[in-house]
Amino acid sequence: MALTSSNLMFVMTKKDTTKSFVLRLNADVMTAVEKWAADEFRSTNGQLQWIITESLRKNRRLPKHNSSATKRTDAEEEIPNEAKDED
């Protein structure tokens, strides 16, 4: 059975915390994501999860209780000491 948008598969894990699904991307986008993931020592799946989580967080659509998903980016957004001194 071929997967189409009308029969997209969703699978729940034992803890019901992760959903799996099929995603189609254009080849150039996939290549760019794979390169970005490699540059940051992440799996392609991990990179896609990070990109989606960051987009949701920046647009204030991520629930507050999901702080573990944004832990790394909070540290990355801290203002460097040099920038603090310029105020």
Biotite code that builds the C-alpha atoms (Angstrom):
import biotite.structure as struc

atoms = struc.array([
    struc.Atom([0.000, 0.000, 0.000], chain_id="A", res_id=1, res_name="MET", atom_name="CA", element="C"),
    struc.Atom([1.511, 3.338, -1.029], chain_id="A", res_id=2, res_name="ALA", atom_name="CA", element="C"),
    struc.Atom([1.408, 6.139, 1.500], chain_id="A", res_id=3, res_name="LEU", atom_name="CA", element="C"),
    struc.Atom([-0.420, 9.252, 0.410], chain_id="A", res_id=4, res_name="THR", atom_name="CA", element="C"),
    struc.Atom([-1.599, 12.316, 2.282], chain_id="A", res_id=5, res_name="SER", atom_name="CA", element="C"),
    struc.Atom([-4.971, 10.620, 2.734], chain_id="A", res_id=6, res_name="SER", atom_name="CA", element="C"),
    struc.Atom([-3.516, 7.601, 4.526], chain_id="A", res_id=7, res_name="ASN", atom_name="CA", element="C"),
    struc.Atom([-0.685, 9.213, 6.518], chain_id="A", res_id=8, res_name="LEU", atom_name="CA", element="C"),
    struc.Atom([0.343, 6.892, 9.337], chain_id="A", res_id=9, res_name="MET", atom_name="CA", element="C"),
    struc.Atom([0.420, 8.011, 12.968], chain_id="A", res_id=10, res_name="PHE", atom_name="CA", element="C"),
    struc.Atom([1.902, 5.670, 15.561], chain_id="A", res_id=11, res_name="VAL", atom_name="CA", element="C"),
    struc.Atom([1.929, 6.285, 19.313], chain_id="A", res_id=12, res_name="MET", atom_name="CA", element="C"),
    struc.Atom([4.748, 5.081, 21.550], chain_id="A", res_id=13, res_name="THR", atom_name="CA", element="C"),
    struc.Atom([4.193, 3.210, 24.807], chain_id="A", res_id=14, res_name="LYS", atom_name="CA", element="C"),
    struc.Atom([4.270, 6.431, 26.818], chain_id="A", res_id=15, res_name="LYS", atom_name="CA", element="C"),
    struc.Atom([2.141, 8.339, 24.262], chain_id="A", res_id=16, res_name="ASP", atom_name="CA", element="C"),
    struc.Atom([4.760, 11.085, 24.124], chain_id="A", res_id=17, res_name="THR", atom_name="CA", element="C"),
    struc.Atom([6.014, 10.728, 20.554], chain_id="A", res_id=18, res_name="THR", atom_name="CA", element="C"),
    struc.Atom([4.100, 10.469, 17.305], chain_id="A", res_id=19, res_name="LYS", atom_name="CA", element="C"),
    struc.Atom([5.677, 9.033, 14.186], chain_id="A", res_id=20, res_name="SER", atom_name="CA", element="C"),
    struc.Atom([4.608, 10.053, 10.705], chain_id="A", res_id=21, res_name="PHE", atom_name="CA", element="C"),
    struc.Atom([5.810, 10.057, 7.129], chain_id="A", res_id=22, res_name="VAL", atom_name="CA", element="C"),
    struc.Atom([7.077, 13.376, 5.797], chain_id="A", res_id=23, res_name="LEU", atom_name="CA", element="C"),
    struc.Atom([7.842, 14.157, 2.182], chain_id="A", res_id=24, res_name="ARG", atom_name="CA", element="C"),
    struc.Atom([10.436, 16.841, 1.479], chain_id="A", res_id=25, res_name="LEU", atom_name="CA", element="C"),
    struc.Atom([11.862, 18.114, -1.759], chain_id="A", res_id=26, res_name="ASN", atom_name="CA", element="C"),
    struc.Atom([15.357, 16.705, -2.371], chain_id="A", res_id=27, res_name="ALA", atom_name="CA", element="C"),
    struc.Atom([17.133, 20.068, -2.013], chain_id="A", res_id=28, res_name="ASP", atom_name="CA", element="C"),
    struc.Atom([15.450, 20.763, 1.335], chain_id="A", res_id=29, res_name="VAL", atom_name="CA", element="C"),
    struc.Atom([16.308, 17.272, 2.592], chain_id="A", res_id=30, res_name="MET", atom_name="CA", element="C"),
    struc.Atom([19.948, 17.695, 1.550], chain_id="A", res_id=31, res_name="THR", atom_name="CA", element="C"),
    struc.Atom([20.117, 21.033, 3.374], chain_id="A", res_id=32, res_name="ALA", atom_name="CA", element="C"),
    struc.Atom([18.571, 19.525, 6.544], chain_id="A", res_id=33, res_name="VAL", atom_name="CA", element="C"),
    struc.Atom([20.978, 16.564, 6.431], chain_id="A", res_id=34, res_name="GLU", atom_name="CA", element="C"),
    struc.Atom([23.980, 18.903, 6.088], chain_id="A", res_id=35, res_name="LYS", atom_name="CA", element="C"),
    struc.Atom([22.743, 21.150, 8.898], chain_id="A", res_id=36, res_name="TRP", atom_name="CA", element="C"),
    struc.Atom([22.196, 18.097, 11.115], chain_id="A", res_id=37, res_name="ALA", atom_name="CA", element="C"),
    struc.Atom([25.708, 16.822, 10.407], chain_id="A", res_id=38, res_name="ALA", atom_name="CA", element="C"),
    struc.Atom([27.176, 20.260, 11.159], chain_id="A", res_id=39, res_name="ASP", atom_name="CA", element="C"),
    struc.Atom([25.497, 20.190, 14.583], chain_id="A", res_id=40, res_name="GLU", atom_name="CA", element="C"),
    struc.Atom([26.216, 16.493, 15.288], chain_id="A", res_id=41, res_name="PHE", atom_name="CA", element="C"),
    struc.Atom([22.510, 15.597, 15.262], chain_id="A", res_id=42, res_name="ARG", atom_name="CA", element="C"),
    struc.Atom([20.559, 12.958, 13.406], chain_id="A", res_id=43, res_name="SER", atom_name="CA", element="C"),
    struc.Atom([18.363, 14.189, 10.576], chain_id="A", res_id=44, res_name="THR", atom_name="CA", element="C"),
    struc.Atom([15.313, 13.307, 12.668], chain_id="A", res_id=45, res_name="ASN", atom_name="CA", element="C"),
    struc.Atom([16.735, 15.198, 15.652], chain_id="A", res_id=46, res_name="GLY", atom_name="CA", element="C"),
    struc.Atom([17.406, 18.220, 13.471], chain_id="A", res_id=47, res_name="GLN", atom_name="CA", element="C"),
    struc.Atom([13.855, 18.226, 12.111], chain_id="A", res_id=48, res_name="LEU", atom_name="CA", element="C"),
    struc.Atom([12.494, 17.968, 15.666], chain_id="A", res_id=49, res_name="GLN", atom_name="CA", element="C"),
    struc.Atom([14.700, 20.891, 16.730], chain_id="A", res_id=50, res_name="TRP", atom_name="CA", element="C"),
    struc.Atom([13.644, 23.038, 13.734], chain_id="A", res_id=51, res_name="ILE", atom_name="CA", element="C"),
    struc.Atom([9.957, 22.396, 14.428], chain_id="A", res_id=52, res_name="ILE", atom_name="CA", element="C"),
    struc.Atom([10.302, 22.960, 18.184], chain_id="A", res_id=53, res_name="THR", atom_name="CA", element="C"),
    struc.Atom([12.211, 26.213, 17.643], chain_id="A", res_id=54, res_name="GLU", atom_name="CA", element="C"),
    struc.Atom([9.597, 27.492, 15.212], chain_id="A", res_id=55, res_name="SER", atom_name="CA", element="C"),
    struc.Atom([6.811, 26.669, 17.659], chain_id="A", res_id=56, res_name="LEU", atom_name="CA", element="C"),
    struc.Atom([8.692, 28.297, 20.555], chain_id="A", res_id=57, res_name="ARG", atom_name="CA", element="C"),
    struc.Atom([9.543, 31.467, 18.641], chain_id="A", res_id=58, res_name="LYS", atom_name="CA", element="C"),
    struc.Atom([5.911, 31.833, 17.579], chain_id="A", res_id=59, res_name="ASN", atom_name="CA", element="C"),
    struc.Atom([4.701, 31.175, 21.146], chain_id="A", res_id=60, res_name="ARG", atom_name="CA", element="C"),
    struc.Atom([2.780, 28.075, 20.144], chain_id="A", res_id=61, res_name="ARG", atom_name="CA", element="C"),
    struc.Atom([4.720, 25.625, 22.313], chain_id="A", res_id=62, res_name="LEU", atom_name="CA", element="C"),
    struc.Atom([3.145, 24.813, 25.697], chain_id="A", res_id=63, res_name="PRO", atom_name="CA", element="C"),
    struc.Atom([5.130, 26.188, 28.659], chain_id="A", res_id=64, res_name="LYS", atom_name="CA", element="C"),
    struc.Atom([5.506, 22.712, 30.230], chain_id="A", res_id=65, res_name="HIS", atom_name="CA", element="C"),
    struc.Atom([7.679, 21.595, 27.279], chain_id="A", res_id=66, res_name="ASN", atom_name="CA", element="C"),
    struc.Atom([10.854, 23.200, 28.658], chain_id="A", res_id=67, res_name="SER", atom_name="CA", element="C"),
    struc.Atom([13.085, 20.163, 27.968], chain_id="A", res_id=68, res_name="SER", atom_name="CA", element="C"),
    struc.Atom([12.664, 20.666, 24.219], chain_id="A", res_id=69, res_name="ALA", atom_name="CA", element="C"),
    struc.Atom([14.021, 24.215, 24.417], chain_id="A", res_id=70, res_name="THR", atom_name="CA", element="C"),
    struc.Atom([16.802, 23.777, 26.971], chain_id="A", res_id=71, res_name="LYS", atom_name="CA", element="C"),
    struc.Atom([19.652, 24.093, 24.443], chain_id="A", res_id=72, res_name="ARG", atom_name="CA", element="C"),
    struc.Atom([18.238, 27.130, 22.680], chain_id="A", res_id=73, res_name="THR", atom_name="CA", element="C"),
    struc.Atom([17.667, 29.044, 25.916], chain_id="A", res_id=74, res_name="ASP", atom_name="CA", element="C"),
    struc.Atom([21.399, 28.824, 26.602], chain_id="A", res_id=75, res_name="ALA", atom_name="CA", element="C"),
    struc.Atom([22.216, 29.835, 23.035], chain_id="A", res_id=76, res_name="GLU", atom_name="CA", element="C"),
    struc.Atom([20.110, 32.969, 23.319], chain_id="A", res_id=77, res_name="GLU", atom_name="CA", element="C"),
    struc.Atom([21.862, 34.316, 26.404], chain_id="A", res_id=78, res_name="GLU", atom_name="CA", element="C"),
    struc.Atom([23.394, 37.705, 25.790], chain_id="A", res_id=79, res_name="ILE", atom_name="CA", element="C"),
    struc.Atom([27.193, 37.511, 25.642], chain_id="A", res_id=80, res_name="PRO", atom_name="CA", element="C"),
    struc.Atom([29.073, 39.525, 28.276], chain_id="A", res_id=81, res_name="ASN", atom_name="CA", element="C"),
    struc.Atom([30.458, 41.867, 25.597], chain_id="A", res_id=82, res_name="GLU", atom_name="CA", element="C"),
    struc.Atom([26.948, 42.788, 24.463], chain_id="A", res_id=83, res_name="ALA", atom_name="CA", element="C"),
    struc.Atom([25.804, 43.356, 28.064], chain_id="A", res_id=84, res_name="LYS", atom_name="CA", element="C"),
    struc.Atom([28.637, 45.828, 28.635], chain_id="A", res_id=85, res_name="ASP", atom_name="CA", element="C"),
    struc.Atom([27.531, 47.995, 25.696], chain_id="A", res_id=86, res_name="GLU", atom_name="CA", element="C"),
    struc.Atom([24.267, 49.015, 27.464], chain_id="A", res_id=87, res_name="ASP", atom_name="CA", element="C"),
])
